């Protein structure tokens, strides 16, 4: 696995071609409820299949009984046909059987079996995962495989990032992933998965795989095409790899976080203390904090939210969750993107009850007390829920381009990220330029500045993302803090060195 695999641009571009335009499909990746429904439907289909097989077996047993009865009489003629045919009783039996018995047998053979089951399966089959869902699941697996530098053979036997999961992948599963990589022009990875599928098939080749359309010929043909393509990868791949922000596998912060998670250790911190200075309230109720970086300033606060508050946040968010969207510079609009695989809702929602709005107001006051910053503008918070493989590609929280909503508030000067649950495996917040990764801890909050505090220039070192979730669910709540609120609280000490404010302020302000 090379660093070129972390193709932020390529994953977005390739996967948008695959899944954009079909956002109405059921989200099996992030919705546990949908996966539970799918599991129940799978049980129903298996029951119907088994019932069909029983009826089919009854018919086979009947036909075998008929064949056995016919064969017993025929055995008497073996080697002594003349004697057999000289017996008048045998002659009567032979003529009668040929005249009367074979016609009903033929009609019985033509009778259809299991029509009730077939119709039921057809009905259930109308609402099962589509090719788009399979592509999305394959992409989720890809994110996990690459982010944690996993080998296909290990994943196939259930070993994921040092954790042995029950079950394993079949040859057909590996073949499906190989096909996904092949169509994404990731030929080296496709070859590795196809070789794994071939090896599994050689060890054990159940007859039913032929029914499923998987044979060694299918795998070897696609493997050959992948190996040939490795010698002539198109220039499109090279273009997509350009400007990739990836790190070498041994330096990837997601892998560092995973090692710390498995060992139970925490990120290396500069200083650990209680914050009592941001507001008068903290002198009475300080929060424990860990400074992870001074430039940019990144700090982790502990025990910021109570279990009761987290339960209320989850309850008020769940009914309104839908696939998260990103705001694009090119289209100046929000859209679903494979670079951000999670369900989301902005809080308060238009249907949020008054009691829940009061909870959100208390949380906003807590953010103000902890940070010492003003939060009067842009008051919405975003609740995010991740499923397996859920991730956010590395990005900056600031926009640095003109957005109508930013004209009144300015860009995002800081980010406050609450972790709402403990994560079983994966899901760290990784700052790729700093090699810092923070594992979610229930009730804690991560705070960082996106701008230089003296000049308000954007800080490129805040490039960060959410590592793919391997197991369980991950829930976070984000509140962005905007710069114009801090105009008199944090005035610029020196002029901006590289920032062009004309990108975000109204055009009228720049007319002479």
URKA-V717968 format. One line per field, one symbol per residue. ss: DSSP state (H for helix, E for strand, - for the rest). phi: phi as a letter, one per 30 degrees, with the letter a starting at -180 (. if undefined). burial: b if it has 24 or more other C-alpha atoms within 12 Angstrom, else e. A space follows every 50 residues. Layout:
ss = ???
phi = ???
burial = ???
This chain:
ss = --HHH--HHHHHHHHHHHH------------HHHHHHHHHHHHHHHHHHH HHHHHHHHHHHHHHHHHHHHHHHHH-----HHHHH--HHHHHHHHHHHHH HHHHHHHHHH----HHHHHHHHHHH-----HHHHHHHHHHHHHHHHH--- -HHHHH--EE--EE------HHHHHHHHHHHHH---HHHHHHHHHHHHHH HHH----HHHH----HHHHHHHHHHHHHH-----HHHHHHH-------HH H-HHHHHHHHHHH-------EEEEE-----HHHH--EEEEEEEE--EEEE E-----HHHHHHHHHHHH---EE-EEE------EEE---E--EEEEE--- ---HHHHHHHHHHHHHHHHHH---------EEEEEE-----EEEE----- ---HHH-----EEEEEEEE-----EE--EEE----EEE------EEEEE- E------E-HHH-EEE--EEE--EEEEEEEEEHHHH-------------- HHH---HHHH--
phi = .cddddceddddddddddcdjbddddcddccddddddddddddddddddd dddddddeddddddddddddddddddcdibdddddddddddddddddddc ddddddddddddbiddddddddddddbbecdddddddddddeddedechc ceddddcjcbhicdcdiacdddddddddddddddicdddedddddddddd dddabdddddddibbddddddddddddddddadddeddddddidcdcded cdddddddddddcidcedcdabacdbcdaeeddcbdcdbbdcacbddbbc cchdcddddddddddddedcdbedbcccdddhbcadbddbcacbadcdde cddeeddddddddddddddddicdbdchddcccbbccdidabdeacddci adbedddccidddabbcdccadcdaiidcccddchcbcdebeidbcbacc bddcciddcdddeaacdedcbibbbbbcbcccdddcecdbdddbdddbdc dddcdedddcdc
burial = beebbbbbbbbbebbbebbeeebeebbbbbbeeeeeeeeeeeeebeebee ebeeeeeeeeeeeeeeeeeeeeeeeeeeeeeeeeeeeeeeeeeeeeeeee eeeeeeeeeeeeeeeebeeebeeeeeebbeebbbbbbbbbbbbbbbbbbb bbbebbbeebbbeeeeeebbbbbbbbbbbbbbbbbbbbbbbbbbbbbbbb beeeeeeeeeeeebbbebbbebbbbbbeeeeeeeeebeebbeebbbbebe bbbbbbbbbbbeeeeebeeeeeeebeeeeeeeeeeebebbbbbeebbbbb bbbbbeeebbebbbebbbebbbbbbbbeeeeeeebbbbbbbbbbbbbbbe eeeeebbebbeebbbbbbbbbbbbbebbbbbbbbbbbbbbbbbbbbbbbb bbbeebbebbbbbbbbbbbbbbbbbbbbbbbbbbbbbbbbbbbbbbbbbb bbbeebbbbbbbbbbbbbbbbbbbbbbbbbbbbbbbeeeeeeeeeeeeee beebbeeeeeee
